[in-house]
Amino acid sequence: MTGWVRPIKRGWIVRSEVPGPDVDEFAEPHRVTAALAQPGAARGTLLAVQHPHRTPAALADGLSLLQALPAARRALQNLVIGAYRSVDDVVAPYQVDGPDGSATGLLCMVDPAAVAGDGTSRVVHTEQVYPDVVAERAAVLAGLGCATSAALLVPVSDGEQLTAAVTDAIAAAGAPAVSTVDAAGRRHRLWLLGPGLIRDAIMAVAAAQPLLVADGNHRVAAAAAAKLDGILALVTAGPLLRIGAFHRVLVGTGLSAEALADAWRACGLVVRDAPDAPAPTVPGTVVVRCGGRSLVVELPPTDPVDALPRIDHAVVEELMVHKALGIDPEGPRVRTLPNGREPGADAEAVILIAPVPLADVLTIHAAGRRMPRKSTYFTPKPRSGLVLADLN
């Protein structure tokens, strides 16, 4: 049995439903804070455990993350007692299907720092990360000593072998240990598989190829920063993984649609009004919603010195945001927005960017490069809180 893909030695699975709001619907800090401000959302919920410094009580007391973690540990202990049952030395064959795709894979522990015999990383980041987000998540992982959410890892090749192995194991396993439907209508089911030849065979297939971080780049980087030797991960090749769009939102700039258009034209971009313009579906053009207007912005052609494929998110952040507007793309006036989410009442402009084609993701990986931060939105994802894994 491989040493870098491992069973969950000690953990817990939910008895019925994960307490509180659906954690996976609230990734951005401002949305987490707003969700926790709703009645009952900050008491005895997984969302409050993951973001203890964003609860109304912590904000009122001016608590930092480190100061709020002791209360989060106590809340997690109470959650485990009230809503979970313990499991030992298991992996979890997992299926999720819904309106945004389907995935069959193995929920298990993966060493984020594992290195192959030739010196290459077995777990490969696909995107750049925000250092402050990595530091925050490392503190939460180390402070809780428990993984409450799973990364999504995809084999670089031969994924159909993993899908077939897990599907066969599920067919022989009987009823699932957990079956639930999330807020978006996705059905999540998992089974438990203890020691034996079937488990060893599936884990060997899961470890046969390097794994791309399709979702959870910050989580994986945080585990490495916290010097943890394992992260909770769903290793899957689909069969129907999709890449959704990841947009950018401008807040607090005071810029009107006309001012934005003038600034972008001054940088040589072609900008035109298009009231009925749909969101872009192929790279090369972005659509901006601002103040009741829709602007279509044609991105410049690639330069001969550009590394290909060029990713629209990099052009948007470097040219449209930083150079044209003088705004730091990593600062508080720029937010990321997964497709289908509401931008928030304070949004001044939403820059709609086309989904990155999977072929471009694989080409960039093969070249040893990374995508811009928050540029790919793989679905469907494993649901947070169904399985908790002890990191100690």
C-alpha positions in Angstrom: 0.0 0.0 0.0 1.3 3.5 -0.9 2.6 5.8 1.8 1.5 9.1 0.3 -2.2 8.2 -0.4 -3.5 6.8 2.9 -6.6 5.9 4.8 -8.3 8.2 7.3 -6.8 6.7 10.5 -9.2 8.5 12.8 -12.2 10.5 11.8 -15.9 11.1 11.9 -18.8 10.9 9.5 -22.0 12.9 9.8 -25.0 11.0 11.1 -27.6 13.0 9.2 -27.0 16.6 8.0 -24.1 18.9 8.5 -25.2 21.5 11.1 -25.7 25.1 9.9 -25.5 26.8 6.6 -24.0 25.0 3.6 -20.3 25.8 4.1 -19.4 25.4 0.4 -21.7 28.3 -0.6 -19.7 30.8 1.3 -16.0 31.1 0.3 -15.4 34.9 0.2 -14.9 36.6 3.6 -17.6 39.2 3.2 -20.1 36.4 2.3 -19.0 34.3 5.3 -19.4 37.3 7.6 -22.9 38.0 6.2 -24.0 34.4 6.5 -22.8 34.1 10.1 -24.8 37.2 11.0 -28.0 35.4 10.3 -29.9 34.1 13.3 -28.5 30.8 14.6 -25.8 30.6 12.0 -22.9 31.3 14.4 -23.8 28.9 17.1 -23.0 25.2 16.8 -22.3 25.2 13.0 -19.4 24.1 10.9 -19.3 27.5 9.2 -18.6 29.1 12.5 -15.9 26.5 13.3 -14.1 27.2 10.0 -14.3 31.0 10.4 -14.4 31.7 14.2 -13.0 35.2 13.8 -15.9 36.2 11.5 -18.8 35.4 13.9 -20.7 38.5 15.3 -19.4 37.8 18.8 -15.8 37.6 17.7 -16.1 40.8 15.6 -17.8 42.6 18.5 -14.9 41.6 20.8 -12.2 42.4 18.2 -10.8 38.9 18.3 -8.1 37.8 15.9 -8.2 34.4 14.3 -5.7 33.0 16.9 -7.7 34.4 19.7 -10.9 32.9 18.4 -9.5 29.4 17.8 -9.9 28.0 21.3 -13.7 28.6 21.1 -13.7 27.0 17.7 -12.0 23.9 19.1 -14.7 23.6 21.8 -17.4 24.2 19.2 -16.0 21.4 17.0 -15.9 19.0 19.9 -19.5 19.7 20.6 -20.4 19.2 16.9 -18.6 15.9 16.8 -20.5 14.7 19.9 -23.8 15.8 18.6 -23.8 15.2 14.9 -21.1 12.7 14.0 -20.0 9.1 14.6 -16.4 8.0 14.8 -14.7 5.9 12.1 -11.1 4.4 12.1 -8.8 3.3 9.3 -11.2 3.8 6.4 -11.3 5.3 3.0 -14.6 6.5 1.5 -15.7 5.7 -2.1 -17.6 8.8 -3.1 -20.1 9.8 -5.7 -21.6 13.3 -6.4 -23.9 14.2 -9.3 -26.0 17.2 -10.0 -26.6 20.0 -12.5 -22.9 20.9 -12.7 -21.4 17.5 -13.4 -20.7 14.2 -11.8 -17.7 12.7 -10.0 -16.8 9.2 -8.7 -13.7 9.0 -6.6 -11.9 8.1 -3.4 -12.1 10.3 -0.2 -8.8 9.7 1.6 -5.7 11.3 3.1 -3.0 12.6 0.7 0.5 13.9 1.6 0.7 17.4 0.1 4.5 17.4 0.1 5.0 13.9 -1.4 7.8 13.6 -3.9 8.3 11.0 -6.6 11.6 9.1 -7.1 12.6 11.5 -9.8 12.2 14.5 -7.5 8.9 15.8 -8.9 5.9 16.6 -6.8 3.2 14.1 -6.6 0.6 16.8 -5.8 0.8 19.5 -8.3 -0.7 23.0 -7.8 -2.7 24.3 -10.8 -3.0 27.9 -9.7 -1.1 30.6 -7.9 -2.3 31.4 -4.4 -2.9 34.4 -2.1 -0.3 34.2 0.7 -2.6 35.7 3.3 -5.3 33.2 2.6 -2.8 30.3 2.9 -1.6 31.7 6.2 -5.1 32.0 7.6 -6.1 28.4 6.5 -2.8 27.0 7.8 -3.7 28.6 11.2 -7.1 27.0 11.2 -5.9 23.6 10.2 -3.2 23.6 12.9 -5.4 25.2 15.5 -8.3 22.8 15.0 -6.2 19.7 14.3 -9.0 18.5 12.1 -9.8 18.7 8.3 -13.4 19.7 7.8 -13.2 20.1 4.0 -11.6 18.1 1.2 -9.5 19.2 -1.7 -10.4 18.0 -5.2 -7.4 16.2 -6.8 -7.4 14.8 -10.4 -5.0 12.3 -11.9 -3.0 13.7 -14.8 -3.8 10.7 -16.9 -5.5 7.2 -16.9 -8.3 8.5 -14.8 -10.8 6.1 -16.2 -9.0 3.3 -14.3 -9.7 5.0 -11.0 -13.3 5.6 -11.9 -13.8 2.0 -12.8 -12.1 0.7 -9.6 -14.2 2.9 -7.4 -17.4 2.1 -9.3 -16.8 -1.6 -8.8 -16.2 -1.1 -5.1 -19.4 0.8 -4.7 -21.4 -1.8 -6.5 -20.2 -4.4 -4.0 -20.6 -2.2 -1.0 -24.4 -2.1 -0.5 -26.1 1.0 0.9 -24.1 4.2 1.4 -23.0 5.3 4.9 -24.1 8.9 4.0 -26.5 10.1 1.4 -27.5 13.8 1.2 -28.5 16.5 -1.2 -26.9 20.0 -0.9 -28.5 23.4 -1.5 -27.7 23.3 -5.2 -29.4 20.0 -5.7 -26.3 17.8 -5.9 -26.6 14.3 -4.5 -23.6 13.2 -2.4 -23.1 9.6 -1.3 -20.2 7.9 0.4 -19.4 4.4 1.5 -16.8 3.2 4.0 -14.1 0.8 3.1 -11.8 -0.8 5.7 -8.6 -2.8 5.3 -8.4 -5.4 2.6 -7.4 -6.3 -0.9 -10.1 -4.1 -2.5 -9.0 -1.0 -0.6 -5.4 -1.7 -1.3 -6.1 -2.0 -5.0 -8.1 1.2 -5.2 -5.5 3.2 -3.3 -2.8 1.9 -5.6 -4.7 3.2 -8.6 -5.3 6.5 -6.9 -1.5 6.9 -6.3 -0.5 5.7 -9.7 -0.3 9.2 -11.3 0.6 12.7 -10.1 -2.5 14.5 -8.9 -3.5 18.0 -10.0 -5.2 20.3 -7.5 -8.4 21.0 -9.3 -10.0 22.7 -6.2 -8.4 23.6 -2.9 -5.0 25.1 -4.0 -5.1 27.3 -0.9 -6.1 24.4 1.3 -3.2 22.2 0.0 -0.7 25.0 0.3 -1.9 25.7 3.9 -1.4 22.0 4.9 2.1 22.2 3.6 2.7 25.5 5.4 1.5 24.0 8.6 3.8 21.0 8.0 0.9 18.5 8.1 1.7 15.2 6.5 -1.9 14.7 5.2 -4.8 16.5 3.8 -8.4 15.2 3.3 -8.9 14.9 -0.5 -11.3 13.5 -3.0 -9.2 11.9 -5.8 -11.4 11.7 -8.9 -11.3 11.8 -12.7 -15.0 12.6 -13.1 -16.4 11.1 -15.3 -18.0 14.5 -15.9 -16.0 17.2 -14.2 -16.6 20.7 -15.5 -14.7 24.0 -15.4 -16.9 26.9 -14.7 -16.1 30.6 -15.0 -14.4 32.7 -12.3 -15.1 36.4 -12.6 -13.8 39.6 -11.0 -15.8 42.2 -9.1 -14.7 45.8 -8.5 -15.8 47.5 -5.2 -15.1 50.8 -3.7 -13.5 52.3 -6.8 -16.0 55.1 -7.4 -15.7 54.5 -11.2 -18.6 54.7 -13.5 -19.0 52.6 -16.7 -17.9 55.6 -18.7 -14.8 56.1 -16.6 -13.9 52.4 -16.9 -14.4 52.5 -20.7 -12.2 55.6 -21.0 -9.4 54.0 -19.0 -9.4 50.8 -20.9 -9.5 52.6 -24.3 -6.5 54.7 -23.1 -4.6 51.4 -22.7 -5.4 50.5 -26.3 -8.3 48.2 -25.7 -11.4 48.1 -28.0 -14.5 48.7 -25.8 -18.1 48.9 -27.1 -21.5 49.1 -25.5 -23.6 45.9 -26.0 -26.8 46.0 -23.9 -27.7 42.4 -24.6 -24.2 40.9 -24.5 -24.2 37.4 -22.9 -21.4 36.3 -20.7 -18.4 35.1 -22.8 -18.0 31.4 -23.4 -14.6 31.4 -25.2 -11.4 33.3 -24.3 -10.4 36.6 -25.9 -13.3 38.8 -24.9 -14.7 39.9 -21.5 -18.1 41.5 -20.7 -18.4 44.1 -18.0 -21.7 44.8 -16.2 -21.7 48.2 -14.6 -24.4 50.7 -13.6 -27.0 49.1 -15.9 -24.7 49.0 -18.8 -22.9 46.1 -20.5 -19.5 46.7 -22.1 -17.7 44.3 -24.3 -13.9 44.5 -24.1 -11.7 42.8 -26.6 -8.5 41.6 -25.1 -5.3 42.3 -27.1 -3.9 39.7 -29.4 -1.1 37.5 -28.0 2.5 38.8 -28.3 5.1 36.6 -29.8 6.9 36.5 -26.5 3.8 35.5 -24.5 3.8 32.0 -23.0 0.9 30.1 -24.5 -1.8 29.5 -23.8 -2.5 32.9 -22.4 -5.1 33.0 -19.7 -7.7 35.8 -19.8 -7.6 36.3 -16.0 -4.0 37.3 -16.1 -4.7 39.9 -18.8 -7.7 41.3 -16.9 -5.7 41.7 -13.7 -2.5 43.0 -15.2 -3.9 45.2 -18.0 -7.5 46.1 -17.2 -7.2 46.4 -13.4 -3.6 47.2 -12.5 -2.3 49.2 -15.5 -5.5 50.9 -16.7 -7.1 51.6 -13.3 -4.1 51.6 -10.9 -5.8 49.1 -8.7 -4.0 46.2 -6.9 -5.6 43.0 -8.2 -4.8 41.4 -4.8 -6.2 44.3 -2.8 -9.7 44.8 -1.2 -11.2 46.5 -4.2 -11.1 43.4 -6.3 -13.0 40.2 -5.5 -13.3 36.9 -7.2 -16.7 35.6 -8.1 -17.6 32.0 -9.0 -20.1 31.8 -11.8 -23.7 31.8 -10.6 -23.0 33.6 -7.3 -24.4 37.0 -6.5 -21.7 39.8 -6.6 -23.1 41.6 -3.5 -24.8 44.9 -3.1 -21.6 46.9 -3.0 -20.4 45.6 -6.4 -19.7 48.5 -8.8 -18.7 46.4 -11.8 -18.5 42.7 -12.6 -16.0 41.6 -15.2 -17.3 38.4 -16.7 -14.5 36.1 -17.9 -14.9 33.0 -20.1 -14.2 29.6 -18.5 -10.6 28.3 -19.1 -10.6 25.3 -21.4 -9.4 22.1 -19.8 -6.9 21.7 -22.6 -5.3 25.0 -21.6 -5.1 23.8 -17.9 -3.3 20.6 -19.0 -1.0 22.4 -21.3 0.1 24.9 -18.6 0.6 21.9 -16.2 2.8 20.1 -18.8 4.9 23.3 -19.1 5.4 23.5 -15.4 3.5 26.7 -15.1 0.6 27.7 -12.8 -2.7 29.4 -13.6 -3.6 32.8 -12.2 -5.3 32.7 -8.8 -9.0 31.8 -8.8 -9.2 31.3 -12.5 -10.8 27.8 -12.6 -13.9 26.6 -10.9 -14.1 22.8 -11.1 -17.4 21.1 -10.3 -18.8 19.2 -8.7 -16.9 19.3 -5.5 -17.1 17.1 -2.4 -19.4 18.5 0.3 -17.7 20.0 3.3 -18.4 18.4 6.7 -19.6 15.0 5.6 -16.3 13.6 6.8 -14.0 15.1 9.4 -10.4 13.8 9.6 -8.2 14.0 12.7 -4.9 15.6 11.7 -3.1 14.8 14.9 
